Amino acid sequence: MILHADLDAFYASVAQRDDPSLRGKPLVIAGRSRRAVVLTASYEARAFGIRSAMPLYAAKERCPNLIVSPPDFEKYQAASSAVFDIFRAHAQAVEGLSLDEAFLDLGDLTIDAAVAVAREIKADVRAKTGLTVSVGLAASKMVAKIACDDGKPDGLVRVPPGTEAEYLASKPVRGLWGIGPKTEARLRSQGLESIGQIATLPDDRVHAIFGRWGKDLRDLARGIDPRPVVEDWEIRSISSEETFEHDVTDRCELYRVIRQQALELADRLRRKHARARTVGVKVKFSDWKVFGRQTSFQEPVEDAESIARAATHCLERLAPERPVRLIGVRVSNLAAQDAAQTGLFDGLGSPAPS
């Protein structure tokens, strides 16, 4: 059985947990700048149609009494670490998707035994962190994810093995992995609106519509998803970005932000018990053009100083003389923390465009 867990309105819930005066009120987590966007909206704010990634000014137009709270990533990371410790205590493997979301492999359990474990996880999360988590249970990752979404907030939805196709049949096609807004519109134009319709397509039509990946998509529509829960460091990366309220021309200010981002990334690497082989910098200029550079270590690193110095090295190669709108640092090519670590710039390669 596979469990998909997703903390409910995570950033907003942390704020409401720590400040009881915010509970039950429309709240968003966002920066203070004129370019700020909503990071998370409480369920009270979502009732006004406010969603993540919405410009803050648009959110305020929908809800004049909206409360805006600044993000506190140290609190989020601490809460996430505590929750993932709970996940690992109950699962054979944990595949983290973000600070607040993960797949858990519960092993070869009956559906009733898996439900009992899920209830323990939910109770432990509430007792130890004061937060609520929604969970979905199924024999495959995609179905577990959809079940989790169906149960929000604070729900537990189970899909017994053998009932996946029936469970998915009436759901809209956008619920399938790989179906974005453009593909959804194209499918609707051909009369395909539900997952069940995809599941029953014959070979020739599924190939004509989707090409070579059509049969795989049809399998997903039938609830067939053989992908296991894995903790695959090699394909993961972690990034931190900041959009400035006013374009920045002071190089020292850019270095200061890089150092702060390096501290955040080092903390997140430690919490993931990981090290990074590659460090990159992304810069968006005032004309919206984006450039990046990255550089790699011969052996992975995890400390803020190494990350900051490598990021500074990349920034110097970019030589940003124009006003900067956004700057970000990314670490990638992650490895487990038991990997060897050598000197700071041993084998440090020349930055390459990212």
Secondary structure, DSSP 8 states (H G I E B T S, - for coil): -EEEEEETTHHHHHHHHH-GGGTTS-EEE--SSTT-B-SEE-HHHHTTT--TT-BHHHHHHH-TT-EEE---HHHHHHHHHHHHHHHHHH-SEEEEEETTEEEEE--S--HHHHHHHHHHHHHHHHHHHS--EEEEEESSHHHHHHHHHHT-SS-EEE--TT-HHHHHTTSBGGGSTT--HHHHHHHHHTT--BHHHHHT--HHHHHHHHGGGHHHHHHHHTT---------GGG-EEEEEEEEEEEE--HHHHHHHHHHHHHHHHHHHHHTTEEEEEEEEEEEETTS-EEEEEEEEEEEE--HHHHHHHHHHHHHHH---S-EEEEEEEEEEEEETTS----TTTT----EE-
